[in-house]
Amino acid sequence: MKLSISIDNLILARRICKVDMTATENSSKQSQRKAAMAVLAHSEATEISGRLGAITLPAHENLREPENGLVMVRGRIGGDGAPFNLGEATVSRAAVRLATGEIGFGYTLGRDGAKARMIALCDAMVQSDQFAGLVETKVIAPLRAAISARRNQKSAEAAATRVDFYTLVRGEG
């Protein structure tokens, strides 16, 4: 089966795979995928690789080999939040399909094609009923805990340097 060049279109990919979900299942799966993608995007490639090495990976194929490209980064300015083009950022992307038909997409900032491929594989596994629980417990949850620990450590380091200023008010007129 050959996919069109609009492989990044999730709706098209679902039609091709003939995935039929109800609206509530769809919303739940999308929120689960969104949370997993946030964790994977903020994790280091070595951490993801180590976690994936602890589980048996399903049979899969690359739909889109990891490739690098540019995306426009937009910002907002002024009181009304008018958008403007801030600049370009390098992004790596990949697409993977499991033998059971689930298609996963992976995007990451920078030029790390291997990380994009691992993210795509995790995305496909999160969509699979067979592998979703395993990926959540063995990959996503430990990565989420590591990210939280790093944030707490940085927050504690910043709090240690906090200085409280106060103003003395004179009692004279």
Buried (B, 14 or more C-beta within 10 A) or exposed (E): EEBEEEBEBEEEBBEBBEBEEEEEEEEEBEEBBEBBBEBBBBBEBEBBEEBBEEBEEBEBEEBBEBEEEEEEEEEEEEEEEEEEEEEEEEBBBBBBBBEBBBBBBBBBBEBBBBBBBBBBBBBBBBBBEEBBEBBBEBBBEBBBEBBEEEEEEEEEEEEEEEEEEEEEEEEEE
